[in-house]
């Protein structure tokens, strides 16, 4: 791992100027961007003193445990791994903010730090945050719609229609949640960095030099976005949950929790397919998610694009073919 405030040297894109699909992906941070390549991941944050970078070599689980790279298993593993990596990057970006903008540590945080030491405490915080994040998402987007749909049991007799109604509630709650976040000032800047991340990846995939001018011209939505993935989860859940019964609330909750890994696994393979290929089928399945990215991305300014360029440059491998799908 290395940290510093120097910008990386610009790299030439060795792809003969041809358009291609890359496995490189990213995430917006607080005043920054994290990019993950085939061998490295990099977090870049803009501070008043310039850009601060953190680069780490990747340790892929599938190299130690090949089973985690299998189809359908990899979806669940990668989802949890992405949340862990993303939370760590978010904490790094938050630490770069001016001290007067950082929140005072809570008693719980102070106790954890004293109990485990600063290095282990960070891992504990990340684990705890990931568990809370998953619990919040499952509660809001899976269990709440299941509970609300129970009120429809007296109005709708058909099991299929009940499951469709539950799925519709799930999508409404999801869209409403995204819409509400767009009204938070800090989140607006995160969404703009999200747009910059997508633009940089598009520019790289089109074989163009990674300059501010070229990146700014690219679309701010991307088929492999997390927003698209979550929307696909909503749709797949309707299909998978339709095979379950409608006996009582607790049985429905139990079945949804048991089938959630199946939903995530199928959704991951779909979003991977949409990101790897560009044809009529993938454009159709990507369209709703990309439309929703109108809520989770904003047009970035040039300084945000500079952060995105720095981040993607840090993870592009020497052999560019390793970053191609």
DRENVO-83945 format. One record per residue (C-alpha): residue number from 1; residue in one letter; x, y, z. Coordinates in steps of 0.001 Angstrom, whole numbers. Example, Ala and Ser with C-alpha at 12.3 -4.5 7.8 and 13.67 -1.06 7.14 Angstrom:
BEGIN
{num 1; residuo a; X 12300; Y -4500; Z 7800}
{num 2; residuo s; X 13670; Y -1060; Z 7140}
***
This chain:
BEGIN
{num 1; residuo x; X 0; Y 0; Z 0}
{num 2; residuo x; X 1265; Y 3474; Z -764}
{num 3; residuo x; X -51; Y 6909; Z 40}
{num 4; residuo x; X 968; Y 10276; Z -1323}
{num 5; residuo x; X -35; Y 13557; Z -2874}
{num 6; residuo x; X 1731; Y 13154; Z -6184}
{num 7; residuo x; X -285; Y 12558; Z -9334}
{num 8; residuo x; X 606; Y 9413; Z -11244}
{num 9; residuo x; X 2223; Y 9664; Z -14647}
{num 10; residuo x; X -173; Y 9571; Z -17568}
{num 11; residuo x; X -333; Y 6206; Z -19290}
{num 12; residuo x; X -792; Y 5497; Z -22949}
{num 13; residuo x; X -3749; Y 3221; Z -23698}
{num 14; residuo x; X -2451; Y 293; Z -25716}
{num 15; residuo x; X -5625; Y -892; Z -27434}
{num 16; residuo x; X -5092; Y 375; Z -30988}
{num 17; residuo x; X -7806; Y 2983; Z -30463}
{num 18; residuo x; X -10503; Y 303; Z -30632}
{num 19; residuo x; X -13561; Y 226; Z -28414}
{num 20; residuo x; X -13667; Y -2636; Z -25907}
{num 21; residuo x; X -15120; Y -3628; Z -22540}
{num 22; residuo x; X -13025; Y -3474; Z -19386}
{num 23; residuo x; X -13244; Y -5230; Z -16038}
{num 24; residuo x; X -12167; Y -2025; Z -14275}
{num 25; residuo x; X -14885; Y -641; Z -12023}
{num 26; residuo x; X -15183; Y 2062; Z -9426}
{num 27; residuo x; X -17066; Y 3773; Z -6662}
{num 28; residuo x; X -17638; Y 7386; Z -5701}
{num 29; residuo x; X -16241; Y 8488; Z -2335}
{num 30; residuo x; X -16388; Y 11636; Z -234}
{num 31; residuo x; X -14611; Y 14125; Z -2510}
{num 32; residuo x; X -12962; Y 11252; Z -4341}
{num 33; residuo x; X -13151; Y 8045; Z -6338}
{num 34; residuo x; X -12020; Y 4461; Z -5848}
{num 35; residuo x; X -11084; Y 2403; Z -8909}
{num 36; residuo x; X -10502; Y -1342; Z -8913}
{num 37; residuo x; X -8463; Y -2954; Z -11669}
{num 38; residuo x; X -7342; Y -6522; Z -12331}
{num 39; residuo x; X -4301; Y -6243; Z -10040}
{num 40; residuo x; X -4650; Y -3020; Z -8032}
{num 41; residuo x; X -7222; Y -779; Z -6450}
{num 42; residuo x; X -6733; Y 2923; Z -5885}
{num 43; residuo x; X -8576; Y 5548; Z -3871}
{num 44; residuo x; X -7989; Y 9181; Z -4827}
{num 45; residuo x; X -9344; Y 12052; Z -2742}
{num 46; residuo x; X -9138; Y 15774; Z -3433}
{num 47; residuo x; X -8105; Y 17854; Z -438}
{num 48; residuo x; X -7175; Y 21516; Z -66}
{num 49; residuo x; X -3533; Y 20463; Z -485}
{num 50; residuo x; X -4127; Y 18479; Z -3678}
{num 51; residuo x; X -4803; Y 14839; Z -4463}
{num 52; residuo x; X -4178; Y 12157; Z -1860}
{num 53; residuo x; X -3865; Y 8616; Z -3188}
{num 54; residuo x; X -3940; Y 5159; Z -1666}
{num 55; residuo x; X -2941; Y 2214; Z -3855}
{num 56; residuo x; X -3175; Y -1426; Z -2823}
{num 57; residuo x; X -2261; Y -4673; Z -4515}
{num 58; residuo x; X -5284; Y -6955; Z -4837}
{num 59; residuo x; X -5394; Y -10278; Z -3047}
{num 60; residuo x; X -8006; Y -12243; Z -4957}
{num 61; residuo x; X -9886; Y -14882; Z -2988}
{num 62; residuo x; X -10379; Y -17040; Z -6075}
{num 63; residuo x; X -6618; Y -17536; Z -6297}
{num 64; residuo x; X -6669; Y -19212; Z -2877}
{num 65; residuo x; X -10147; Y -20690; Z -3114}
{num 66; residuo x; X -11044; Y -21394; Z -6778}
{num 67; residuo x; X -14633; Y -22252; Z -5827}
{num 68; residuo x; X -15437; Y -18560; Z -5166}
{num 69; residuo x; X -14862; Y -17883; Z -8864}
{num 70; residuo x; X -17517; Y -20324; Z -9976}
{num 71; residuo x; X -20644; Y -19041; Z -11694}
{num 72; residuo x; X -23412; Y -18074; Z -9210}
{num 73; residuo x; X -21098; Y -18506; Z -6214}
{num 74; residuo x; X -18945; Y -15566; Z -7342}
{num 75; residuo x; X -21906; Y -13188; Z -7297}
{num 76; residuo x; X -22525; Y -13439; Z -3551}
{num 77; residuo x; X -18799; Y -13430; Z -2713}
{num 78; residuo x; X -18094; Y -10407; Z -4914}
{num 79; residuo x; X -21082; Y -8522; Z -3507}
{num 80; residuo x; X -19848; Y -8875; Z 89}
{num 81; residuo x; X -16256; Y -8214; Z -957}
{num 82; residuo x; X -17269; Y -5076; Z -2857}
{num 83; residuo x; X -19132; Y -3741; Z 172}
{num 84; residuo x; X -16102; Y -4367; Z 2395}
{num 85; residuo x; X -13685; Y -2700; Z -26}
{num 86; residuo x; X -16096; Y 168; Z -615}
{num 87; residuo x; X -16557; Y 815; Z 3097}
{num 88; residuo x; X -12786; Y 828; Z 3642}
{num 89; residuo x; X -12362; Y 3340; Z 801}
{num 90; residuo x; X -15134; Y 5530; Z 2222}
{num 91; residuo x; X -13422; Y 5585; Z 5613}
{num 92; residuo x; X -10158; Y 6556; Z 3916}
{num 93; residuo x; X -11851; Y 9441; Z 2100}
{num 94; residuo x; X -13566; Y 10612; Z 5285}
{num 95; residuo x; X -10205; Y 10670; Z 7082}
{num 96; residuo x; X -8861; Y 13116; Z 4472}
{num 97; residuo x; X -11457; Y 15752; Z 5264}
{num 98; residuo x; X -10427; Y 18808; Z 7344}
{num 99; residuo x; X -10559; Y 18101; Z 11074}
{num 100; residuo x; X -13268; Y 20718; Z 11637}
{num 101; residuo x; X -15506; Y 18818; Z 9181}
{num 102; residuo x; X -14929; Y 15399; Z 10742}
{num 103; residuo x; X -17391; Y 14117; Z 13307}
{num 104; residuo x; X -16293; Y 13595; Z 16887}
{num 105; residuo x; X -15734; Y 9868; Z 17593}
{num 106; residuo x; X -18574; Y 8270; Z 19522}
{num 107; residuo x; X -18098; Y 6453; Z 22821}
{num 108; residuo x; X -18456; Y 3161; Z 20961}
{num 109; residuo x; X -15731; Y 4139; Z 18471}
{num 110; residuo x; X -13413; Y 5232; Z 21294}
{num 111; residuo x; X -14038; Y 1949; Z 23132}
{num 112; residuo x; X -13309; Y -132; Z 20018}
{num 113; residuo x; X -10124; Y 1836; Z 19372}
{num 114; residuo x; X -8962; Y 1350; Z 22966}
{num 115; residuo x; X -9950; Y -2319; Z 23031}
{num 116; residuo x; X -8396; Y -3447; Z 19739}
{num 117; residuo x; X -5855; Y -766; Z 18861}
{num 118; residuo x; X -6091; Y 1574; Z 15873}
{num 119; residuo x; X -5152; Y -993; Z 13191}
{num 120; residuo x; X -7541; Y -3752; Z 14292}
{num 121; residuo x; X -10198; Y -1190; Z 15216}
{num 122; residuo x; X -10445; Y -129; Z 11566}
{num 123; residuo x; X -11198; Y -3721; Z 10513}
{num 124; residuo x; X -13815; Y -3994; Z 13264}
{num 125; residuo x; X -15457; Y -743; Z 12122}
{num 126; residuo x; X -15491; Y -1910; Z 8498}
{num 127; residuo x; X -17007; Y -5290; Z 9409}
{num 128; residuo x; X -19614; Y -3640; Z 11620}
{num 129; residuo x; X -20461; Y -1076; Z 8922}
{num 130; residuo x; X -20826; Y -3769; Z 6247}
{num 131; residuo x; X -23144; Y -5803; Z 8485}
{num 132; residuo x; X -25230; Y -2708; Z 9214}
{num 133; residuo x; X -25294; Y -1772; Z 5523}
{num 134; residuo x; X -26503; Y -5206; Z 4473}
{num 135; residuo x; X -29056; Y -5302; Z 7292}
{num 136; residuo x; X -30375; Y -1861; Z 6326}
{num 137; residuo x; X -30648; Y -2771; Z 2631}
{num 138; residuo x; X -32349; Y -6101; Z 3335}
{num 139; residuo x; X -34722; Y -4490; Z 5814}
{num 140; residuo x; X -35689; Y -1564; Z 3592}
{num 141; residuo x; X -35810; Y -3190; Z 159}
{num 142; residuo x; X -36723; Y -6813; Z 968}
{num 143; residuo x; X -38465; Y -7159; Z 4329}
{num 144; residuo x; X -40431; Y -3874; Z 4386}
{num 145; residuo x; X -42142; Y -4554; Z 1020}
{num 146; residuo x; X -42871; Y -8111; Z 2212}
{num 147; residuo x; X -44534; Y -6723; Z 5339}
{num 148; residuo x; X -46529; Y -4065; Z 3450}
{num 149; residuo x; X -47655; Y -6596; Z 847}
{num 150; residuo x; X -49318; Y -8574; Z 3630}
{num 151; residuo x; X -52072; Y -5943; Z 3723}
{num 152; residuo x; X -52959; Y -6908; Z 148}
{num 153; residuo x; X -53744; Y -10531; Z 1021}
{num 154; residuo x; X -57403; Y -9736; Z 1589}
{num 155; residuo x; X -57679; Y -7821; Z -1674}
{num 156; residuo x; X -55756; Y -10084; Z -4062}
{num 157; residuo x; X -56393; Y -13835; Z -4163}
{num 158; residuo x; X -53925; Y -14793; Z -6893}
{num 159; residuo x; X -50454; Y -15694; Z -5542}
{num 160; residuo x; X -48677; Y -14466; Z -8673}
{num 161; residuo x; X -50417; Y -11084; Z -8501}
{num 162; residuo x; X -49528; Y -10813; Z -4823}
{num 163; residuo x; X -45860; Y -11375; Z -5586}
{num 164; residuo x; X -46004; Y -8880; Z -8443}
{num 165; residuo x; X -47577; Y -6337; Z -6104}
{num 166; residuo x; X -44838; Y -6942; Z -3555}
{num 167; residuo x; X -42214; Y -6494; Z -6262}
{num 168; residuo x; X -43841; Y -3247; Z -7372}
{num 169; residuo x; X -43747; Y -1982; Z -3777}
{num 170; residuo x; X -40072; Y -2906; Z -3611}
{num 171; residuo x; X -39279; Y -920; Z -6756}
{num 172; residuo x; X -41285; Y 2100; Z -5543}
{num 173; residuo x; X -39449; Y 2129; Z -2195}
{num 174; residuo x; X -36104; Y 1810; Z -3986}
{num 175; residuo x; X -36807; Y 4689; Z -6374}
{num 176; residuo x; X -38213; Y 6846; Z -3557}
{num 177; residuo x; X -35086; Y 6215; Z -1489}
{num 178; residuo x; X -32826; Y 7244; Z -4392}
{num 179; residuo x; X -34954; Y 10330; Z -5044}
{num 180; residuo x; X -34733; Y 11434; Z -1407}
{num 181; residuo x; X -30930; Y 11120; Z -1380}
{num 182; residuo x; X -30658; Y 13507; Z -4333}
{num 183; residuo x; X -31818; Y 16325; Z -2045}
{num 184; residuo x; X -28832; Y 16016; Z 326}
{num 185; residuo x; X -26066; Y 18508; Z -516}
{num 186; residuo x; X -23180; Y 16177; Z 358}
{num 187; residuo x; X -24737; Y 13321; Z -1616}
{num 188; residuo x; X -25093; Y 15602; Z -4651}
{num 189; residuo x; X -21303; Y 15891; Z -4787}
{num 190; residuo x; X -20915; Y 12125; Z -4344}
{num 191; residuo x; X -23308; Y 11595; Z -7285}
{num 192; residuo x; X -21186; Y 14000; Z -9356}
{num 193; residuo x; X -18048; Y 11987; Z -8559}
{num 194; residuo x; X -20097; Y 8924; Z -9514}
{num 195; residuo x; X -20678; Y 10505; Z -12913}
{num 196; residuo x; X -16964; Y 11282; Z -13258}
{num 197; residuo x; X -16104; Y 7652; Z -12493}
{num 198; residuo x; X -18426; Y 6412; Z -15255}
{num 199; residuo x; X -17121; Y 8952; Z -17750}
{num 200; residuo x; X -13507; Y 7929; Z -17132}
{num 201; residuo x; X -14327; Y 4244; Z -17633}
{num 202; residuo x; X -16224; Y 5019; Z -20862}
{num 203; residuo x; X -13289; Y 7060; Z -22160}
{num 204; residuo x; X -10902; Y 4206; Z -21430}
{num 205; residuo x; X -13228; Y 1661; Z -23053}
{num 206; residuo x; X -13457; Y 3792; Z -26198}
{num 207; residuo x; X -9677; Y 3775; Z -26532}
{num 208; residuo x; X -9369; Y 7544; Z -26144}
{num 209; residuo x; X -6530; Y 9321; Z -24308}
{num 210; residuo x; X -7555; Y 9965; Z -20708}
{num 211; residuo x; X -7735; Y 13755; Z -20818}
{num 212; residuo x; X -10233; Y 16003; Z -19080}
{num 213; residuo x; X -11634; Y 17089; Z -22447}
{num 214; residuo x; X -12204; Y 13506; Z -23653}
{num 215; residuo x; X -13645; Y 12281; Z -20365}
{num 216; residuo x; X -16091; Y 15183; Z -20020}
{num 217; residuo x; X -17703; Y 14221; Z -23352}
{num 218; residuo x; X -18637; Y 10704; Z -22209}
{num 219; residuo x; X -22021; Y 9521; Z -20811}
{num 220; residuo x; X -22468; Y 9698; Z -17048}
{num 221; residuo x; X -24343; Y 6385; Z -16934}
{num 222; residuo x; X -22793; Y 2942; Z -17340}
{num 223; residuo x; X -24356; Y -546; Z -17699}
{num 224; residuo x; X -22206; Y -2037; Z -14905}
{num 225; residuo x; X -23220; Y 570; Z -12326}
{num 226; residuo x; X -24276; Y -514; Z -8838}
{num 227; residuo x; X -27588; Y 1271; Z -9359}
{num 228; residuo x; X -28309; Y -966; Z -12340}
{num 229; residuo x; X -27294; Y -4006; Z -10299}
{num 230; residuo x; X -29706; Y -3129; Z -7487}
{num 231; residuo x; X -32552; Y -2568; Z -9935}
{num 232; residuo x; X -31872; Y -5966; Z -11529}
{num 233; residuo x; X -31993; Y -7440; Z -8007}
{num 234; residuo x; X -35491; Y -5964; Z -7663}
{num 235; residuo x; X -36653; Y -7564; Z -10923}
{num 236; residuo x; X -35011; Y -10945; Z -10304}
{num 237; residuo x; X -36484; Y -11060; Z -6795}
{num 238; residuo x; X -39978; Y -10851; Z -8289}
{num 239; residuo x; X -39287; Y -13933; Z -10419}
{num 240; residuo x; X -37521; Y -15959; Z -7727}
{num 241; residuo x; X -39913; Y -15097; Z -4891}
{num 242; residuo x; X -42906; Y -15992; Z -7077}
{num 243; residuo x; X -42058; Y -19670; Z -6493}
{num 244; residuo x; X -42678; Y -19298; Z -2761}
{num 245; residuo x; X -45993; Y -19578; Z -974}
{num 246; residuo x; X -48044; Y -16925; Z 770}
{num 247; residuo x; X -48805; Y -18774; Z 4023}
{num 248; residuo x; X -47998; Y -16120; Z 6622}
{num 249; residuo x; X -45686; Y -13173; Z 7183}
{num 250; residuo x; X -42918; Y -15058; Z 8982}
{num 251; residuo x; X -42809; Y -17819; Z 6383}
{num 252; residuo x; X -42559; Y -15224; Z 3597}
{num 253; residuo x; X -39743; Y -13426; Z 5422}
{num 254; residuo x; X -37882; Y -16697; Z 5981}
{num 255; residuo x; X -38163; Y -17728; Z 2327}
{num 256; residuo x; X -37005; Y -14303; Z 1100}
{num 257; residuo x; X -33965; Y -14365; Z 3348}
{num 258; residuo x; X -33090; Y -17914; Z 2263}
{num 259; residuo x; X -33504; Y -17067; Z -1421}
{num 260; residuo x; X -31711; Y -13713; Z -1278}
{num 261; residuo x; X -28279; Y -15238; Z -2126}
{num 262; residuo x; X -29895; Y -16852; Z -5173}
{num 263; residuo x; X -31296; Y -13471; Z -6247}
{num 264; residuo x; X -27904; Y -11770; Z -5798}
{num 265; residuo x; X -26090; Y -14549; Z -7687}
{num 266; residuo x; X -28439; Y -14399; Z -10700}
{num 267; residuo x; X -28402; Y -10588; Z -10724}
{num 268; residuo x; X -24597; Y -10526; Z -10702}
{num 269; residuo x; X -24406; Y -12774; Z -13764}
{num 270; residuo x; X -26918; Y -10564; Z -15592}
{num 271; residuo x; X -25062; Y -7323; Z -14829}
{num 272; residuo x; X -21772; Y -8981; Z -15791}
{num 273; residuo x; X -23320; Y -10014; Z -19105}
{num 274; residuo x; X -24623; Y -6484; Z -19701}
{num 275; residuo x; X -21197; Y -5001; Z -18975}
{num 276; residuo x; X -19289; Y -7425; Z -21186}
{num 277; residuo x; X -21425; Y -7306; Z -24342}
{num 278; residuo x; X -23230; Y -4621; Z -26279}
{num 279; residuo x; X -26206; Y -5936; Z -28238}
{num 280; residuo x; X -29978; Y -5538; Z -28354}
{num 281; residuo x; X -30541; Y -7903; Z -25414}
{num 282; residuo x; X -27994; Y -6287; Z -23100}
{num 283; residuo x; X -29186; Y -2798; Z -24018}
{num 284; residuo x; X -32761; Y -3777; Z -23127}
{num 285; residuo x; X -31850; Y -5239; Z -19731}
{num 286; residuo x; X -29561; Y -2261; Z -19008}
{num 287; residuo x; X -32063; Y 431; Z -19995}
{num 288; residuo x; X -34100; Y 659; Z -16732}
{num 289; residuo x; X -30973; Y 733; Z -14568}
{num 290; residuo x; X -29305; Y 3342; Z -16738}
{num 291; residuo x; X -32461; Y 5451; Z -16576}
{num 292; residuo x; X -32325; Y 5273; Z -12763}
{num 293; residuo x; X -28750; Y 6523; Z -12896}
{num 294; residuo x; X -30309; Y 9860; Z -13695}
{num 295; residuo x; X -30887; Y 9977; Z -9922}
{num 296; residuo x; X -27522; Y 8605; Z -8775}
{num 297; residuo x; X -25191; Y 10451; Z -11147}
{num 298; residuo x; X -24672; Y 14129; Z -11872}
{num 299; residuo x; X -22497; Y 16002; Z -14317}
{num 300; residuo x; X -19053; Y 16445; Z -12703}
{num 301; residuo x; X -16796; Y 19448; Z -12924}
{num 302; residuo x; X -13263; Y 19307; Z -14324}
{num 303; residuo x; X -11627; Y 18847; Z -10908}
{num 304; residuo x; X -13785; Y 15771; Z -10269}
{num 305; residuo x; X -12835; Y 14378; Z -13671}
{num 306; residuo x; X -9156; Y 14900; Z -12821}
{num 307; residuo x; X -9669; Y 12711; Z -9740}
{num 308; residuo x; X -11315; Y 10015; Z -11889}
{num 309; residuo x; X -8462; Y 10087; Z -14408}
{num 310; residuo x; X -5878; Y 9813; Z -11646}
{num 311; residuo x; X -7722; Y 6880; Z -10063}
{num 312; residuo x; X -8126; Y 4869; Z -13274}
{num 313; residuo x; X -4533; Y 5558; Z -14349}
{num 314; residuo x; X -3318; Y 4034; Z -11095}
{num 315; residuo x; X -5038; Y 681; Z -11765}
{num 316; residuo x; X -4517; Y 230; Z -15517}
{num 317; residuo x; X -2104; Y -2717; Z -15823}
{num 318; residuo x; X 1104; Y -2507; Z -17837}
{num 319; residuo x; X -358; Y -5110; Z -20155}
{num 320; residuo x; X -3644; Y -3430; Z -21119}
{num 321; residuo x; X -5088; Y -6746; Z -22348}
{num 322; residuo x; X -5366; Y -7857; Z -18715}
{num 323; residuo x; X -8016; Y -5168; Z -18145}
{num 324; residuo x; X -10114; Y -6276; Z -21131}
{num 325; residuo x; X -13097; Y -8579; Z -20990}
***
